[in-house]
Amino acid sequence: MEKSPLKIGILNVMHDKADTKTRLQHVLAHTDIPVNLHFYYPMTHYAGRTVPEAVSSILDPLDIHEVATMDGFIITGSPIETLEFDQVHYIAEVRTLLKTLSQHVPNQLYLCWGGMVALNYFFGISKLILPHKLFGVYPQTILEPHPLLKGLKNDFKSPHARYAEMDVRGIHADPRLTINATTTKGKLFMVTEPTDTQTFVFSHIEYDRWGLDSEYKREVAAHPEIDYVRAKHYYHHKNDYDHPKFNWKKTQRTIFDNWIQHVADHRNDNH
């Protein structure tokens, strides 16, 4: 009997929701394992106002009861990492989601800000503002092997784009948490816990070739008075911004493929 597709839920709180949806559709459908993707937005984000058609046409309002039926769930990043968690006006809805995921969904993948809010909620780890934005493509060091990293070698490349970092000392002090990989300069890439239910990735591994370039242009358009620095180690030649590298493609495919396989294996083990 042919197995039904995996049900994967995604809370999409990125600024570029349409592009993020397209990117995740691409990377999650890369394997031969069939998946049904369900994209959501937090309803309280639009409390007291009309949900923009650009959002409502591609995402559904978050349905906690439906979430509880998922095989796996992803919370994306969001350009709000400089805000305290309690300053995020839809944080109560996110915390309700996290509670539901912990009770009902056996495979959870948290990306960038999603990783920050989840690591804080589940383990009480603090978020710290970086002195400068971590922005560029950097080599990563594998500190502790993990099934999601299988197929990657030391110095694998990955894109980072964030103004904050989780408290590494707090992570080290918690015996339930393992730092599996960092940049070669010690910035977080991946943290896991012993049951392999939750994976926290602090890189935009879903970004396509133009993701970092688009993020730079968005920030410049929003605040032209600020002298933003372009992503490091990203363009092929200095001052040639029309030809960015995509040297994290193997990282992207490996981790998402491994995660989908992990979700499928977990479902098979429980049926």
C-alpha positions in Angstrom: 0.0 0.0 0.0 1.4 3.4 -1.0 2.0 5.6 2.1 0.2 8.9 2.3 2.4 12.0 1.9 4.1 13.5 5.0 2.2 16.4 6.5 4.6 19.3 7.1 3.4 22.6 8.6 5.3 25.8 8.2 4.7 29.1 10.1 6.0 31.6 7.6 6.9 34.9 9.4 9.6 36.0 7.0 9.3 39.5 5.4 9.3 38.0 1.9 6.6 35.5 2.4 6.0 34.5 -1.2 9.7 34.0 -1.9 10.1 32.0 1.4 7.1 29.8 0.4 8.7 29.1 -3.0 12.1 28.4 -1.5 10.7 25.9 1.1 8.5 24.2 -1.5 11.6 23.7 -3.6 13.9 22.3 -0.9 11.3 20.2 0.9 10.1 18.5 -2.3 13.6 17.6 -3.4 13.5 13.9 -2.3 11.4 11.1 -3.6 9.4 11.2 -0.3 6.0 12.8 -1.0 5.1 15.7 1.2 2.0 17.9 1.7 3.0 21.4 2.8 0.7 23.6 4.9 1.8 27.2 5.1 0.4 29.5 7.9 0.6 33.0 9.2 0.0 34.1 12.8 -3.6 35.5 13.1 -2.7 37.9 15.9 -0.1 39.5 13.6 -3.0 41.2 11.8 -5.3 41.8 14.8 -7.6 44.8 14.2 -6.7 45.1 10.5 -7.4 43.3 7.3 -4.9 40.6 6.3 -3.1 41.7 3.2 -4.2 39.9 0.1 -0.6 39.1 -0.7 -0.6 37.1 2.6 -4.1 35.6 2.6 -3.7 34.4 -1.0 -0.7 32.2 -0.2 -0.9 31.4 3.5 -3.6 30.1 5.8 -4.4 31.4 9.3 -2.6 29.3 11.9 -4.9 26.4 12.9 -3.6 24.9 16.2 -5.9 21.8 15.9 -4.6 21.1 12.4 -1.0 21.7 13.6 -1.5 18.8 16.1 -2.0 16.4 13.2 1.3 17.2 11.4 4.3 14.8 11.0 6.7 17.7 11.1 6.7 21.5 11.5 9.0 24.4 10.6 9.0 27.9 12.0 10.9 30.3 9.8 13.1 33.2 10.6 11.8 36.8 10.8 13.6 40.2 10.8 12.6 40.9 14.4 15.6 39.4 16.3 16.5 42.8 17.8 13.1 42.9 19.6 12.7 41.3 23.0 10.4 38.2 22.6 7.7 39.9 24.7 7.7 42.9 22.3 6.6 40.7 19.4 2.9 41.3 19.4 2.0 37.8 18.2 4.3 36.1 20.7 1.4 34.5 22.7 0.2 32.8 19.5 3.7 31.5 18.8 4.1 30.2 22.3 0.8 28.4 22.0 2.1 26.9 18.8 5.3 25.8 20.5 3.4 24.2 23.3 1.2 22.3 20.8 4.3 21.2 18.8 5.9 19.8 22.0 2.8 17.8 22.8 1.8 16.5 19.4 4.4 16.9 16.6 7.4 14.7 16.8 9.7 16.5 14.3 10.3 20.2 14.7 12.8 22.3 12.7 13.4 25.9 13.7 15.2 28.4 11.4 17.0 31.6 12.6 14.5 33.6 14.6 12.4 30.5 14.8 15.3 28.8 16.5 15.8 31.7 18.8 12.2 31.9 20.1 12.0 28.1 20.4 15.3 27.7 22.2 14.2 30.4 24.6 10.7 28.9 25.2 11.8 25.3 25.7 15.1 25.8 27.5 15.2 29.4 28.8 18.2 30.4 26.7 18.7 34.2 26.4 19.1 36.1 23.2 22.0 38.6 22.9 22.3 41.4 20.4 25.5 41.2 18.3 27.7 44.3 17.9 27.5 43.9 14.1 25.1 42.0 11.9 26.4 38.5 11.0 25.8 38.7 7.3 27.5 36.5 4.7 28.4 33.0 3.7 30.8 31.3 6.1 32.5 28.0 6.6 31.1 25.9 9.4 32.9 23.6 11.9 31.2 20.3 12.9 31.7 20.0 16.7 29.4 17.0 17.3 28.2 14.7 14.5 24.5 14.5 13.9 22.2 12.6 11.4 21.1 15.9 9.8 24.7 16.7 9.1 25.4 13.4 7.5 27.0 14.0 4.1 28.6 17.3 5.0 32.3 17.8 5.8 34.0 20.3 8.0 34.1 23.8 6.5 30.7 23.3 4.7 29.3 26.7 3.7 26.1 28.3 4.9 24.5 31.8 4.8 24.0 33.8 8.0 21.9 36.9 8.3 21.1 38.0 11.8 21.6 40.7 14.4 21.4 38.4 17.4 22.9 35.3 18.9 21.7 32.9 21.6 23.7 32.8 24.8 26.3 30.1 24.0 27.4 29.9 27.7 23.8 29.1 28.6 23.6 26.4 26.0 26.9 24.8 27.2 25.5 24.9 30.8 22.4 22.9 29.9 23.2 19.2 29.7 20.1 18.7 27.5 21.6 20.7 24.6 24.3 20.0 22.2 26.0 22.5 19.8 26.6 20.4 16.7 28.1 23.0 14.5 29.2 26.7 14.5 30.9 29.0 12.1 34.7 28.7 12.2 34.6 31.8 14.5 32.1 30.2 16.9 28.8 31.7 15.9 25.9 29.1 16.2 24.8 27.0 13.3 23.0 24.1 14.8 21.8 23.0 18.2 20.0 19.8 19.1 18.5 18.1 22.1 18.8 14.3 22.9 15.5 13.1 21.6 16.1 14.6 18.1 12.6 16.0 18.2 13.8 19.6 18.0 16.5 21.0 15.8 17.5 24.7 16.0 19.4 26.0 12.9 20.6 29.6 13.0 21.3 29.9 9.3 19.0 30.7 6.4 19.7 27.4 4.7 16.5 27.8 2.7 17.9 30.9 0.9 18.4 30.5 -2.8 21.3 32.2 -4.7 19.7 35.7 -4.4 18.4 35.5 -0.8 21.2 37.5 0.8 21.2 40.0 -2.0 17.5 40.5 -1.7 17.8 41.0 2.1 20.4 43.7 1.6 18.3 45.5 -0.9 15.2 45.3 1.4 17.1 46.9 4.3 18.5 49.6 2.1 15.1 50.4 0.7 13.6 50.6 4.2 16.4 52.7 5.6 18.4 54.5 2.8 20.0 56.7 5.4 21.9 53.8 6.9 25.1 52.6 5.3 24.5 48.9 5.2 27.4 46.5 4.5 26.8 43.9 1.8 27.1 40.2 2.6 30.6 38.9 3.0 32.2 36.0 1.0 29.1 36.0 -1.2 30.0 37.7 -4.5 32.4 36.3 -7.0 34.3 39.5 -7.4 34.6 42.7 -5.4 32.2 45.4 -6.6 30.5 42.8 -9.0 27.1 42.4 -7.3 25.4 40.7 -10.2 27.0 37.4 -9.7 26.5 36.1 -6.2 27.7 32.6 -5.2 25.4 29.7 -4.3 28.0 27.6 -2.6 25.7 26.4 0.2 23.5 24.5 -2.2 24.9 21.1 -0.9 24.3 22.2 2.7 20.8 23.1 1.8 19.9 19.9 0.1 21.7 17.7 2.6 20.1 19.1 5.7 16.5 19.3 4.3 16.8 15.9 2.6 18.1 14.4 5.9 15.3 16.1 7.8 12.5 14.8 5.5 14.0 11.3 5.7 14.1 11.7 9.5 10.4 12.6 9.6 9.5 9.7 7.3 11.6 7.2 9.4 9.9 8.5 12.6 6.4 8.0 11.1 7.3 4.5 9.9 8.6 3.6 13.4 5.4 4.6 15.0 3.0 2.8 12.6 
